[in-house]
Amino acid sequence: MSFWKNFGAVVGAAVVAGAMSTGAAHAGVQDGVDAGAAASVYKLTVVPGSMTDPQWPLDWSKAESATLTCDPAGGSHPQAEKACELIAESGSIARIAQGAYCPRIYSPVTAFSVGSEKYRETYSNRWCLNSDKGAVFQF
């Protein structure tokens, strides 16, 4: 099975489970919000390692994940409102580029998103990821 098929199957199921547990899968009006409206749902994962550097393979046993829903902000993400604001301001996760300080330490991490946006990018370390993408991958 290809990497993306395996990854998609694993996190796709988690996105559906997360949406169902937060009530996003139910139609109707809840707290003045139309739950039938198309909310953005992201399954965000940060995995130590790189997809391209064989000396630093992805270590899925140390992966960290969070579910982020926007419109309204929620999910298991601890900074959902800030993350949703960044995505809305930039138009996508891929376009967020805060360009802050990044130390020259090589300990690569790869950030993934599936759901409302399919995204993947490897950074030289977690600090660089957090500096560039802000609250989106800070969980």
Secondary structure, DSSP 8 states (H G I E B T S, - for coil): --HHHHHHHHHHHHHHHHHHHHTTTS-SEETTEETTS--EEEEEEEEES-SS-TTS---GGG-EEEEEEETTTEES-TTHHHHHHHHHHHSSTTT--------S----EEEEEEESS-EEEEESSHHHHHHHHGGGG--
